[in-house]
Amino acid sequence: MLARLISHFSPNHERGRLLLSLVAVMAGLALLFVSLTLARTDTVGVREYDRADFMLGPAGLIPSATDGRWQPLLLPDLWWHRKLIADSGWYRLQVPVDHIPDQLQGIYLFRIHMNAAVYLNGQLLGDGGSMAEPLARNWNRPLYFNVPKSLWRVGNNELLINLRTYPGFGMMAAPQIAADSVLKPRYLWRQLLQNELSFAFTLMLSTVGLYILSFWLGRRKEYAYLWFAVSCFCWAFFNSSLFVRYAFFSPELYQKFTHVALDFWMLFLVGFMHRYLGLVKVGLERALFGAQTLFGLAFIALPMTRGYNITHVSHALTLLLAVYLALMSWRNWQKRPTVESLTMALVFVLLVFAGLHDWLMENPLPGWLPWEMLVSMWRNQFHFLFFMVPVLILFITWHLTQRFVAALNEKEQLNRELEARVAAAQQQLAASFEARQQLERAQAAALERERIYRDLHDDVGAKLLGLVISAQRASLPREADLARSALQDLRDVVSRSAHSSTPLGDLLADLRAETEQRVKAAGLELEWKFPENETVLPVSADAALNMSRIVREAVTNILRHAEADRVEIATQLTPQKFILAVSDNGRGCPSSDVRPHRGMTGMQARAAALNGTLNWEFIEPQGCRVTLDMPISGLMTERPR
């Protein structure tokens, strides 16, 4: 549904941009409106005292009730608003009681700066820690004190609160008094959300900073991880001000460093977002670093009363940078409309309004907010940034982790592809090496066969030729034909082995010439019928040798045993078959009960090697026909070498 909403209000459409911009602005304004006007105001059973007398005085020394320096005022009280430069003051409040309370009562100070000690009718109820240096820090830490029943008296009860602070930074909200069962849950709830939860957030953000820093240590060129990690550390240090009561160095210096950390948190966040979005803003970053560094050094060097004015400027710049990040992330969503970019833009918009809310809580400018609204904010609201920033950091951390995981997955995928390619290349190399070895072996075998064939041709061939000539001179036609047939076999072996294939027409022409010579020498007639269609089909050397020997053996049988005077050879070629038939008009074929001789067995074996069949049949009125029937594929058969 979210994806459908995003596609409907796509930033590529002017109306979509306008509507989403209005939605974001209205959402932020609604958040601010709710936080300012719809805060909790229920005070059932709770008495809040906003009228007090005030005087400056040292801590621990209870002033006299008749001291002329007591001046009436309304609470809450902001010392900087009254331009009051001091570090200790006393508040006196009158608590009328018409009867001694039956239930245990409590006194709740929900907002002070920096520490307080509470007295009732001259008796110390307690304090928030050390009232001397090092001063206990209770900024945004509520204080709660139980009142023993014995301290109450009918009539007016005098409540004295000694406020100890840094010069000019005093702050006192109206104290609340009620039964312990009513008031203490409020105190515990605020303490949980403001202080204990902040402690958990600080640990979490420090862990996130170390986690992201480990990314950068593994990928030093990815400076976005470093900027974000330092930003997390800066906010974790600033966030510690909500639960650290005693700093391990000067409390005043710690207070200053927390303010500087707030400004540099935003500065490092800006640097991270530049790199995250692929923007190059070196000049802007240097200018911002220079300005915030000067502000920070001046604030640390000057006394708190003078340096605090500098923080107004530096914090205002921090708020403007938050606005800048919101605009930049919104523009990024307009360029890359995804769920992640839209969510980040909305989170930064909410961050701006949370910062504005907190800034107004700490700096209530005259005329901006009614005093009653400020009092309600102090009583019932919390600083939104302490909740909003962890959400922002967790969202960015999740997105960075997803990006890192995606990069690892891509790397693993590339590694798998590389391994597959390497394995395929190795297989190809192994196959190529094996093929090369086979080729080398085949070449070596071919060279050896050629040598043997040459030797046979030169030695045995010469002797067979001598036998043919001798048999002819001696008028021995049978022996001459036998020698001539043996010589032709030898020549076939030698000549066919040198060729990978021979056209079928050439092979048949050679066989015809050889057969015609043999038949005429024996005094017989020869009729050869060639195929009518084209005979350019290639015939392998093995197939040519087998066909030649089948024809030669068939003609030999006719010359020796048929007592014929005529030989007919017919060939037929179809798309699927090749048929060769050798016929004579002699005394006929051997009877079925005659055991096949060696020549016939050899002819059948050679026909099988051609994937064909060999048949003998009688011809009426006399004669015999030997038919070779083979598929076209048999013409290219090769025997393994």
TORVO-573974 format. One record per atom (N, C-alpha, C): x, y, z. Coordinates in steps of 0.2 Angstrom, whole numbers, plus 5000, padded with zeros to 4 digits. Example, Ala and Ser with C-alpha at 12.3 -4.5 7.8 and 13.67 -1.06 7.14 Angstrom:
<atoms>
506649725039/506249785039/506649845039/506449895035/506849955036/506450005039/
</atoms>
This chain:
<atoms>
500449945000/500050005000/500450065000/501050065004/501450125004/501750134997/501950074994/502250084987/501750114982/501150094983/500550124979/500450194980/500550214987/500450284988/501050324985/501650304986/502250334983/502150344976/501950294972/501850294965/501350344963/500750354967/500250394966/500450464967/500850484972/501050544973/501850554971/501950534965/502650534963/502950604962/503550614964/503850684963/503950704956/503850654951/503850674944/503250714942/502750714946/502150754945/502150814949/501950874947/501950934951/501450924956/500850904955/500350894960/500650854966/500950794964/501250754969/501750784974/502150824971/502650864975/502350904979/501850944977/501450994981/501150964987/500750904985/500350874990/500850844996/501350814994/501850784999/502150835003/502350895000/502650945004/502150975009/501550985007/501051005012/500950955017/500950895015/500850835021/501350845026/501950845023/502550855028/502550915032/502350965029/502351035033/501751025039/501251005036/500650995041/500750945047/501150895045/501250845050/501750875055/502250915053/502750945058/502350995062/501951035059/501551085063/501051055068/500750995065/500350965070/500750935076/501350915075/501750885080/501850945085/502050995083/502251055087/501651085091/501051085087/500451105090/500251065096/500250995095/500050955100/500550955106/501150965105/501650965110/501551025114/501351085111/501351145115/500651155118/500151135115/499451155117/499051095120/499251035118/498850975121/499250935126/499650975130/500050935135/499550915141/499850875145/499450855151/499450915156/498850925158/498650975163/498250955169/498250885169/497850865175/498250875181/497950905186/498250915193/497850895198/497450845197/496950815202/497350795208/497250815214/497550795220/498250825221/498450865216/499150895216/499050965217/499450995222/499551065223/500151095220/500151145216/500651175213/500751245215/501351265217/501451325220/501851375216/501551425213/501951465208/502051535211/501951545217/502051615220/502651595226/503151635226/503651625230/504051695231/504451695237/504851755238/505551725236/505951775234/506651755232/507151805235/507751775236/508351815238/508951775236/509451815235/510151785234/510451765241/510851715241/511151695247/511551635246/512051625250/512551565250/512151505251/512451455249/512151385250/512251365257/511751325260/511851295266/511651345272/511651405271/511551455276/510851485276/510351455280/509651475279/509551555281/509351585276/509251665277/508651675283/508651735285/508151755290/507551765287/506951755290/506351765287/506151845287/506551875291/506451955291/506951995287/507351955283/507851985279/507452025274/507752085273/507352135268/507552125261/507952075260/508052065253/507552015249/507151985253/506651945250/506151985245/506051955239/505651995234/505151935231/504551955231/504051915228/504151905220/503951845218/504051825211/503551775209/503451765202/503051705200/503551655197/503351585198/503751535195/503351505189/503751485184/504451465184/504851535184/505451525186/505951575186/506551565182/506751605177/507351605173/507751655175/508351645178/508851695180/509151735174/509251695168/509551735163/508951785160/508351765161/507851815159/507751875163/507951865169/508051925174/508751955174/509151925170/509851955170/510151955177/510051895180/510251885187/510951845186/511451875188/512151835188/512351815195/512251755197/512351725204/512451655203/512651625208/512751545208/512351515214/511951555218/511551525223/510951575225/510351545226/509851585228/509351545232/508851575236/508351545240/507651565238/507251515238/506551525236/506151505243/505651555245/505251535251/504551535248/504151475250/503451465248/503051455255/502451475255/502051465260/501551405258/501551355263/501151295261/500651295267/499951315266/499451315271/499251245272/499151225278/498851155280/498351165285/497651135284/497151145289/497151085294/497451035292/497550975296/498150935294/498350895299/498950855298/498750795293/499150795287/498950745282/498950675285/498550625283/498550555285/498950515281/499050535274/499550495270/500150525269/500650485267/501350515266/501350565260/501650625261/501650675256/502350675253/502350705247/502950715243/503050785240/503650805239/503750865236/504150855229/503850875224/504150855217/504450915214/505050915212/505350975208/505550945201/505050955196/505150925190/505650965185/505851025187/506351055182/506651105186/507351095187/507751145190/508451145186/508851195188/509551205185/509951235191/510451205194/510751145192/510651085198/510551115205/510451075210/510051115215/509751075220/509351105225/509351065231/509251105237/509151075244/508451105246/508051055249/507351075251/507351065259/507051125262/506951125269/506151135270/505851105275/505151115277/505251135285/504951195286/504951215293/505651215296/506151235292/506851235295/507151165295/506851115293/507151045293/507351025286/507951005285/508150985278/507850915276/507450915271/507150855268/507650815264/508150855260/508650815256/508850865250/509250835246/509550875241/509650835235/509950855229/510050815223/510750795223/511150805228/511850785228/512250845231/512850845229/513350895232/513150965230/513051005235/512851075234/513551125233/514051095234/514751125234/515051095227/515651125226/516051105220/516351035222/516350985218/516050985211/515250975212/514851025209/514151025210/513850975206/513350945210/512950885207/512550915201/512550875195/512150905190/511450875190/510950915189/510250885189/509850925184/510250945178/509850975173/509450925169/508750935169/508250895166/508250825170/508450835177/508350775181/507850795187/507250765187/506750785192/507050765199/506850795204/507050785211/506350775215/506450725220/505850705224/506050695231/505650725236/505750715243/505150695246/505150645251/504650635255/504650675261/504050695264/503950735270/503750695276/504150685281/503850655287/503250685290/502850645292/502150675295/502350715301/502850705305/503050745311/503250825309/503350835303/503650905301/503050945299/502450915298/501850965296/501550995302/501351055301/500951085307/500351125304/499851125308/499251165306/499351235305/499151265299/499251335297/499751335292/500151385292/500651395287/501351355288/501551325283/502151285283/502651325278/503251335281/503751365276/504151315273/504151325266/504551285261/505151325259/505751305260/506351335258/506651295253/506851325247/507251285242/507851325240/508451295242/509051325240/509251305233/509351345228/509551335221/510251345220/510651295218/511351305217/511451295210/511751345206/511851335199/512551375197/512651375190/513151415187/512951485187/513351535187/513151605187/512751615181/512151645182/511651665177/511251605174/511351545176/510951495173/510451465178/510251495183/509751475187/509051455184/508651405186/508051395183/507651355189/507051375190/506651345195/505951345193/505651285192/504951275190/504551275197/503851285196/503451275202/503451215205/503551205212/503551135215/502851115216/502851045216/502151015217/502150975223/501650975227/501550935233/500850895233/500950835235/500350795235/500550725238/500050685239/500150615242/500650585238/501050545242/501650505239/501350455233/500750425234/500450375230/500250415223/500150475223/499950515217/500550545214/500950575218/501550615215/502150575213/502250515217/502950485215/502850445208/502250415206/502250385199/502450445194/502250505195/502450555190/503250565190/503450565196/504250575196/504550515193/504350455194/504750395192/504650395184/504050415182/503950415174/504350455171/504450525173/504850565170/505650545171/505750525177/506450495178/506650445173/506150395171/506250345167/506350375160/505950415157/505950435151/506550485150/506750525154/507250575153/507950555155/508050515160/508650495163/508850425161/508450375164/508650305163/508650285155/508150305152/508150295145/508650325141/508850385143/509450425140/510050385141/510150355147/510750315148/510750255143/510150225142/510150165137/510250185130/510050245129/510150275122/510950285121/511250315126/511950335126/512350265124/512150215128/512550155127/512450125120/511750135118/511650105111/511950145106/511950215106/512250255101/513050245101/513350235107/514050225107/514250155104/513750105105/513850045102/513850045094/513250085092/513150095085/513750135082/514050185086/514650225083/515250175082/515350125087/515950085086/515750035080/515150015080/514949965074/515049995068/514850065067/514950095060/515750105059/516050125065/516750135064/517150075062/516950015064/517249955061/517149945054/516549975051/516549975044/517050015040/517150075043/517650125040/518350095041/518550055047/519150025047/519249975042/518749945040/518849895035/518849925028/518549985027/518450015021/518650085021/519350105022/519550165024/519350225019/519250205013/519050255007/518350275008/517950235012/517250255013/517150305019/517350365018/517350415024/516650425026/516150415023/515450425025/515350385032/515650325033/515550285039/515950325044/516550355043/516850385048/516450445051/516250485046/515850545048/515250525052/514850475050/514250455054/514450425061/515050385061/515250365068/515450415073/515750465070/515950525075/515350565077/514850565072/514250605074/513850565079/513850495079/513550455085/513950465091/514550475091/514950485097/514850555100/514750605096/514550675098/513950675102/513450645098/512750645102/512750605108/513050545108/513150505114/513450545120/513950585119/514250625124/513750685126/513450715121/512950765123/512350735127/512150675125/511550645128/511750625135/512350615137/512550595144/512450645149/512250705147/512150765151/511450755155/511050705152/510450685156/510450645162/511050605162/511150555168/511750565171/512250595169/512950605172/512850665178/512950645184/512850695189/513550725191/514050685191/514650705193/515150685187/515450745184/515850735178/516550715181/516950675177/517650655179/518150715178/517950765176/518350825176/517950885178/518150945177/517751005179/517051005177/516551015181/515851015179/515751075174/516051135175/515851185171/516151165164/516751135164/517051125157/516651065154/516351015158/515950965155/515350995152/515051045156/514451075153/514551115146/515151145146/515351175139/515451125134/515751075135/515951015130/515250985128/514750975132/514150955130/513850995125/513851065126/513551105121/513951105114/514551105115/515051095109/514851035105/514750975109/514650915106/513950915102/513450955104/512850955101/512950985094/513351045094/513451075087/513851035082/514350995085/514750955080/514450895079/513950875082/513550815080/513150825074/512850885073/512550905067/513050915062/513550945063/514050955058/514350895055/514450845059/514750775056/514150745053/513550755055/512950725051/512850755044/512950825044/512950855037/513550825033/514150815035/514650785031/514450715029/514150675034/513950605032/513450605026/512950655027/512450655022/512650675015/513150725015/513450745009/513750675005/514150635009/514450585006/513950525005/513450515009/512950465008/512550485001/512450545000/512050564994/512450574988/513150564989/513650574983/513750654981/513650694986/513750764985/514450784987/514750834983/515450864985/515350934987/515350944994/515251014997/515851035001/516451024998/517051035002/517151105005/516951155001/516951225003/516551235009/515851215008/515351225013/515551195020/515851135019/516051095025/516651125029/517151155025/517651195029/517451255032/516951285029/516651355032/516251335038/515851285038/515551265044/515951245050/516451205048/516951175053/517351235056/517551285052/517851345054/517451385059/516751395057/516351435061/516151405068/516051335068/515851305074/516451295078/517051285075/517651285079/517751345083/517751405079/517851465083/517251475088/516651465087/516151465092/516351425098/516551365097/516651315102/517251335106/517851365103/518351385107/518251445111/517851495108/517651555112/517251535118/516751485117/516351465122/516751435128/517251395126/517651365131/518051415135/518351455131/518851505134/518451555139/517851585137/517551635140/517151605146/517051655151/516651635157/515951615155/515651575159/514951545157/514451605155/514451655159/513951705158/514051745152/514651745149/514751785143/514751735137/515051675138/515051625133/514451595131/513951595136/513251565134/512951595129/513051665128/512751695122/512951675115/513551645115/513851615109/513451555107/513251515112/512851455111/512251465107/511951525109/511351545105/511451545098/512051575096/512151575089/512351505086/512751475090/512951405087/512351355087/511951355092/511351315092/510851335086/510851405085/510351425080/510651395073/511351395072/511651375066/511451295065/511551265071/511351195071/510651175069/510251215071/509551215069/509451225061/509751275059/509751295052/510051235048/510551205050/510851145047/510351085047/509951075052/509451025052/508951045046/508751105045/508351125040/508651105033/509251125033/509651115027/509651035025/509750995030/509750925029/509050895027/508550925030/507850905028/507750925021/507950985018/507851005012/508250965007/508850945009/509250905005/508950835004/508750805009/508450735009/507850735005/507450795006/506850795002/506950804994/507450844993/507650844986/507950784983/508250744987/508550674985/507950634984/507450634988/506850594986/506450614980/506450674978/506250694972/506650664966/507250664967/507650634961/507650554961/507650524967/507650454968/507050434972/506450424969/505850414973/505750344975/506050324981/506050264984/505750264991/505550204994/505350205001/505850235006/506450215005/507050235009/507150315009/507150335003/507250405002/506750455005/506050425004/505550465007/505550455015/505650405017/505650395025/506250435028/506750445025/507350485027/507150555027/506750575021/506550645021/506050665027/505650625028/505150635033/505450635040/505950585041/506250585048/506650655049/506950685044/507350745044/506850805045/506250795042/505750855044/505550855051/505450795053/505250785060/505750805065/506450795063/506950815067/507050885067/506850925062/506850995062/506351025067/505750995067/505251015072/505350995079/505650945080/505850925087/506450975089/506850985085/507351035087/507051105089/506551125085/506251195086/505851185092/505551135094/505151125100/505651135106/506251095106/506751095111/507051165112/507151195106/507451265107/507051315110/506351305109/505851355112/505851335119/505851275121/505851255128/506451285132/507051295129/507651315132/507651395131/507351415126/507451495125/506751525123/506351535128/505651555127/505751635125/505751655119/505851715117/505251755119/505251815121/504651855123/504251865117/503551855118/503151865112/503051805108/503451755108/503351695104/502851645107/502951635114/502551595117/502251625123/501551615124/501251635131/501651605137/501651645142/502051615148/501751555150/501051545150/500651495153/500851425148/500951435142/501051385137/501751355139/502251405140/502951375142/502951335149/502551365154/502451325160/502151255159/501651255154/501351185153/501851145149/502251165145/502851125142/503351105147/503551145151/504051125156/503751065161/503051075162/502751025167/502650965164/502450955158/502250895155/502550875149/503050915146/503350895140/504050875141/504350835136/505050815137/505450845130/506050845131/506450865125/506350805119/506150825114/505950785108/506550755105/507150795105/507750775101/508050715104/507950705111/508250645114/507950585112/507350585109/506950525107/507050525099/507050585096/507050585089/507750565086/508250585089/508950575086/509050505086/508950465092/509050395091/508650355086/508050375085/507650355079/508050365073/508250425072/508650445065/509250405065/509650395070/510250355070/510150285068/509650255072/509450185070/509250175063/508850225061/508650215054/509250215049/509650265050/510250275045/510750205046/510750185053/511250125054/510950065050/510250055051/509950005047/510050005040/509950065037/510050075030/510850065028/511250085032/511950075030/512150005031/511849965036/511949895036/511649865030/511049885028/510849855022/511249865016/511549925015/511949935010/512649895010/512849885016/513449855017/513349775016/512749755018/512549685017/512449675009/512149725006/512049714999/512749714995/513249754998/513949754995/514249684996/514149655002/514449595003/514149534999/513449544998/513149494994/513349504987/513449564984/513649574977/514349544977/514749554982/515449534982/515449454981/515049424986/515049354986/514749324979/514249364976/514049344970/514549344964/514949404965/515549414960/516049354961/516149344967/516649284969/516449224966/515749204967/515549144964/515549144957/515349194953/515449204946/516149194944/516649224948/517349224946/517549144947/517349114952/517549044953/517249004948/516649014946/516348974941/516748984934/516949054933/517249064927/517949034927/518249034933/518949004933/518848924932/518348894936/518248824935/518148804928/517648844924/517548834917/518148844913/518548894915/519248904911/519648844912/519748824918/520148764920/519848704916/519248694916/518948634912/519148644905/519048704902/519248714895/519948704894/520348724898/521148714898/521248634898/520948604903/521048534903/520748494897/520148514895/519948484888/520348504882/520648564882/521048584877/521748544877/521948534883/522648494884/522448424882/521948394884/521748324882/521648324875/521348374872/521248364865/521948374861/522348414864/522948424861/523448364861/523348334867/523748264868/523448214863/522748214863/522548164858/522748184851/522748244849/522948264842/523648244841/524048254846/524748244845/524848164845/524448124849/524548054848/524248034841/523648064839/523448044832/523948064827/524248124828/524748144823/525348094823/525548074829/526148024829/525947964826/525247934828/525047874825/524947884817/524747934815/524647944808/525347944804/525847984807/526547984804/526747914804/526647874810/526947804810/526547754805/525947764804/525547734799/525847744792/525947814791/526147834784/526847804783/527247794788/527947764787/527847694785/527347654789/527247584788/526947574781/526447624779/526147614773/526647624767/527147674768/527647684763/528047624762/528247594768/528647534768/528347474764/527647464766/527247414763/527247424755/527047484753/527047504746/527647494743/528247514746/528847504742/529147434742/528947394748/529247324748/528747274745/528147274749/527647224747/527347234741/527247304739/526947324733/527347304727/527947314728/528447294722/528447224721/528447184726/528347114725/527747084722/527147114725/526547094722/526447114714/526747174713/526747194706/527147144702/527747114705/528147064701/527747004700/527346984705/526946924705/526446924699/526146994699/525647004693/525946994686/526547024686/526847014679/527046944678/527346914683/527546844682/526946794680/526346804684/525746764682/525546774675/525546834673/525346854666/525746824661/526446824662/526846794657/526846714657/526646694663/526546614664/525846594662/525446634659/524746624657/524346594663/524446624669/524046594675/523546654677/523046664674/522546714675/522246714682/522146654685/521946654692/522446684697/523046664696/523546694701/523646764699/523646784693/523746854691/523246894694/522546874694/522046914697/522146914705/522346864707/522446864715/522946914717/523546914713/524046954715/523847024713/523447034708/523247104706/522747134712/522247084714/521847104720/522147124726/522647084728/523047094734/523447164733/523747174727/524047244726/523547304726/522947294724/522447344724/522247354731/522147304735/522047314742/522547354746/523247334744/523747374747/523747444745/523647454739/523547524737/522947564740/522447534741/521847564744/522047584751/522347534755/522547554762/523047614762/523447614757/523947664757/523647734755/523247734750/522947794747/522347824752/521947774754/521347804758/521547824765/522147804767/522347824774/522547894774/522747924768/523047994767/522448044767/521848014766/521348064765/520748054770/520548114772/519948104777/519348084774/519148104768/518548084765/518648084757/518248054754/518248054746/517548054744/517448104739/516748104736/516548034733/515848024734/515647954732/515647944725/515647994721/515647984713/516347964712/516947994715/517547984714/517747904716/517447884722/517547824724/517247774719/516647784717/516347734712/516747734705/516947784703/517347794697/518047744698/518347754703/518947714705/518747644705/518247624708/518047554709/517847524702/517547564698/517347544691/517947534687/518447574687/519047564683/519447504685/519447494692/519847434694/519447374692/518747374693/518347314692/518347294684/518347344680/518347334673/519047304671/519547324674/520247294672/520247224674/519947204680/519947134682/519547094678/518947124676/518447084673/518647064665/518847114662/519147104655/519747064655/520147064660/520747024660/520546944661/519946934664/519646874665/519246854659/519146894654/518746874648/517946884649/517746924654/517046934655/516847004653/516147014653/515947084651/515747114658/515747184658/515547224664/515047274662/514547284665/514047334665/513947364671/514047434672/514047474678/513547524677/513047524682/512547574682/512647624687/512847694686/512947744691/512247774693/512247804699/511647834701/511447894697/510847904696/510647964692/510748034695/510648034702/510748094705/511448114707/511648174710/512248194711/512648154716/513248134715/513648094720/514248124723/514048184726/514648224729/514648214737/514248164739/514248154747/514948124749/515248154754/515848134756/515848064760/516348024758/516447954761/517047954765/517047924771/517647924775/518147874773/518747874775/519247834773/519047754774/518747744781/518647684783/518047654779/517547694778/516947674774/517147654766/517547704763/517847684757/518247624756/518647604761/518947544761/518547484762/518047494766/517547434767/517147424761/516847474758/516547474751/516947444746/517547464745/518047434740/518147364741/518247344747/518347274748/517747224747/517147254749/516547214748/516447204740/516547254736/516547254729/517047204726/517647214729/518247174726/518147094728/517847084734/517747014736/517146984732/516647024731/516047004726/516346984719/516747024716/516947014710/517446954710/517846944715/518346894715/517946824715/517346824719/516946764720/516646744713/516446794709/516146784703/516746754698/517346784698/517846764694/518046694696/518046674702/518346614704/517746554704/517146574706/516646514707/516046514702/515846574699/515246584696/515146554689/515746544686/515746524679/515346564674/515346634676/514946674672/515346704666/514946744662/515246774656/515046854656/514646874662/514446934662/514346964669/514547024671/514547054677/514147114677/513647124681/513347194682/513347224689/513547284689/513547324695/513047384695/512647384699/512147444699/512147474706/512147544706/512147584712/511547634712/511247644718/510647684719/510747724725/510547794724/510647834730/510047874731/509747864737/509147904739/509347954745/508947994747/509048034753/509248004759/508947934760/509147904766/509647844765/509647814759/510047754758/510547754752/510947714753/511447694747/511447624746/511247604740/511247524738/511647514732/512047454733/512547434728/512447364727/512247344721/512147274719/512647244714/512947184715/513447154711/513047084708/512947084702/512547024699/513046994694/512846924693/513146884687/512646844684/512846804679/512446764676/512646694676/513046674681/513346614682/512946564685/513246514689/512846454691/512446464697/512446524700/512046544706/512346554712/511946564717/512246584724/512346514728/512746514733/512846454737/512146434741/512046374741/511446354745/511546364752/510946374755/510846394762/511246344767/511346284765/511646234770/512346234769/512646274764/513346274764/513646324769/514146304772/514446354777/514746414774/514646474776/514946534773/515746524774/516046544768/516746544768/517046604771/517646614772/517946664775/517846734772/517846734765/517646794761/517046824762/516546774763/515846794764/515746824771/516046794776/516046824783/516346884783/516946894780/517246964780/516847014777/516446994771/516047044768/515447064773/515147024776/514647034781/514947084787/515547064789/515747114794/515847184792/516147184786/516247254783/515547294782/515047254780/514347284779/514147304786/514247274791/514047294798/514347354800/515047354798/515447414800/515147474796/514847474791/514447524787/513747534790/513547504795/512847504798/512347484793/512547434788/512147414783/512047334783/511747304778/511647234778/511847214771/512047144771/512247114764/511847054763/511547044757/511146994756/511346964749/511246894749/511346854743/510646824740/510546824734/509946804731/510046774724/509646724722/509646694715/509346744710/509546744704/509246774699/509046724694/508346734692/508046694687/508246714680/508446674675/508446604676/509046574679/509646614679/510246594682/510646654685/511046644689/511446694692/511346704699/511746754702/511746774709/511846854709/511446874715/511546954716/511746964723/512247004724/512447024731/512247094732/511847114737/511647184738/511847204745/512147264744/512347304750/511847364751/511547354757/511047404758/511247444765/511347514764/511647544770/511347614770/511347644776/511047714777/511647764775/511347824773/511847874771/512347894777/512147884783/512647894788/513147854788/513047794785/513647744785/514247764781/514147814776/514647834772/515147874776/515047894782/515547934786/515747904792/515647834792/515847794798/516647794798/516847804805/517547794806/517647744811/518147704810/518347654816/518847694821/518747674827/519247704832/519947684830/520347734831/521047724830/521447724836/
</atoms>
